[in-house]
Structures are given as structure tokens and as C-alpha cells.
Amino acid sequence: MRVAKDGKPFDIDHLSADVCEGEVEVIQYLRPEGKRRRMLADVGVEAAKMAEDMVLSAEELNTLRVALYARFIMEPEEKEINEIAENGPGADSPAMCLARLIERKFNERSRDE
């Protein structure tokens, strides 16, 4: 995951110009005041397409893990699902866990329809 270059506030309705194919925007909540910063995560083209109508967010926990959250834009926060990632490389890295979380949320919506 990387910080977006433009420094603009997060806008769920409009992707920024620096979002590349296969990337998604993520709201990162920063400690201690809960400020928000735009991050970009490379989750692959397929997961990025699934996430087109999603709000994705993340926060670093005291355990040096990362909590990831996903919900669809029109859903209430109560419908949000989450996953915990290791803050480093590998199969449980934030980007890999985020891709799995996106797929899980997308499939959950498909089952409900």
C-alpha cells in the first residue's frame, strides 16, 4: 500500500488520476486523532473491479497489525466486514488480505441478491 500522490481528501465518488489499473483507494485512519489519509493498494485487476462500489478503509493496530474494512457505498456501517493483516510482506500482507476481503464482500452481496 502506498500514499496517494495528490494529497487530496478522500472522495468515494471520484477516483483520483493516480489510481492505476488493479489499484483501489483506501481510507487510512491515523492515530491518535483519527485523521484520514488516502492510500492506494494494488489488489489486482479482478479485485479492483469488484471493489468499484466499495468503501475500503484501514487502521494500524497497537499490535502492529492492520485492520481492514469493506462495505458497499450504499450500505450502513453495520454491514461492514473486516480482516486483520500482518503489517509486512507475504500472504497476510495488507494488500493480499484486502484483495481477499474485497472478494468476500463481493460474494456476500452476490449471495444476497
Legacy VTK file of the C-alpha trace (Angstrom):
# vtk DataFile Version 3.0
C-alpha trace
ASCII
DATASET POLYDATA
POINTS 113 float
0.000 0.000 0.000
1.236 3.472 -0.737
0.170 7.026 -0.007
-1.631 8.686 -2.918
0.416 11.406 -4.606
-2.172 14.144 -4.941
-2.795 14.681 -1.218
-6.479 15.386 -1.848
-9.078 14.429 0.735
-10.648 11.036 0.210
-13.671 11.104 -2.116
-15.620 7.860 -2.522
-17.438 9.190 -5.585
-14.418 10.090 -7.725
-11.216 8.117 -8.181
-8.085 10.181 -8.462
-5.903 10.370 -11.544
-3.065 8.491 -9.860
-5.082 5.291 -9.387
-3.619 2.684 -11.735
-5.333 -0.401 -13.114
-5.538 -3.009 -10.382
-5.374 -0.450 -7.567
-8.039 0.700 -5.127
-8.299 3.741 -2.895
-8.279 3.056 0.839
-9.030 5.463 3.681
-6.282 5.080 6.285
-7.222 6.271 9.760
-4.152 7.659 11.543
-3.527 7.719 15.268
-4.035 9.319 17.648
-6.587 11.842 16.327
-8.139 9.632 13.635
-7.057 11.841 10.740
-7.691 10.321 7.321
-5.181 9.810 4.532
-5.681 8.397 1.038
-3.773 5.224 0.311
-3.580 3.186 -2.872
-3.372 -0.601 -2.734
-2.518 -2.936 -5.580
-5.072 -5.732 -5.266
-5.088 -6.915 -8.891
-7.415 -6.051 -11.744
-10.145 -8.548 -10.831
-10.407 -7.446 -7.181
-10.245 -3.765 -8.182
-13.254 -4.263 -10.485
-15.163 -5.988 -7.663
-14.381 -3.032 -5.375
-15.721 -0.316 -7.699
-18.758 0.354 -5.458
-16.995 -0.231 -2.139
-15.663 1.924 0.644
-12.372 0.461 1.859
-10.574 1.576 4.990
-7.651 0.554 7.180
-6.072 1.354 10.524
-2.847 0.214 12.125
-3.466 -1.503 15.435
-1.284 -1.341 18.561
-0.177 -4.897 17.764
1.471 -3.661 14.530
-1.222 -5.461 12.564
-3.622 -3.705 10.208
-7.409 -3.854 10.458
-9.041 -3.693 7.019
-12.718 -2.896 6.415
-15.012 -3.145 3.374
-18.613 -2.221 2.653
-20.594 -1.097 -0.355
-21.177 2.655 -0.674
-24.932 2.483 -0.104
-24.676 0.097 2.859
-24.704 1.208 6.500
-21.504 0.754 8.509
-23.150 -2.166 10.326
-22.807 -4.214 7.107
-19.047 -3.612 7.014
-16.824 -6.698 7.181
-13.208 -6.802 8.302
-9.985 -8.748 8.256
-6.712 -8.453 10.152
-3.453 -8.318 8.172
0.194 -8.547 9.159
1.955 -5.224 8.547
4.586 -6.588 6.187
5.081 -8.661 3.045
3.697 -12.120 2.336
0.380 -13.924 2.062
-1.084 -11.992 5.014
0.166 -8.571 3.897
-2.371 -5.723 3.854
-2.722 -5.790 0.048
-3.237 -9.569 -0.095
-5.733 -9.531 2.779
-7.527 -6.580 1.206
-7.926 -8.496 -2.072
-9.432 -11.436 -0.167
-11.700 -9.101 1.820
-12.968 -7.444 -1.374
-13.761 -10.825 -2.916
-15.523 -11.971 0.258
-17.667 -8.812 0.390
-18.458 -9.026 -3.333
-19.517 -12.685 -2.986
-21.615 -11.843 0.078
-23.568 -9.312 -1.993
-23.988 -11.808 -4.843
-25.459 -14.383 -2.422
-27.906 -11.819 -1.011
-29.273 -10.803 -4.428
LINES 1 114
113 0 1 2 3 4 5 6 7 8 9 10 11 12 13 14 15 16 17 18 19 20 21 22 23 24 25 26 27 28 29 30 31 32 33 34 35 36 37 38 39 40 41 42 43 44 45 46 47 48 49 50 51 52 53 54 55 56 57 58 59 60 61 62 63 64 65 66 67 68 69 70 71 72 73 74 75 76 77 78 79 80 81 82 83 84 85 86 87 88 89 90 91 92 93 94 95 96 97 98 99 100 101 102 103 104 105 106 107 108 109 110 111 112
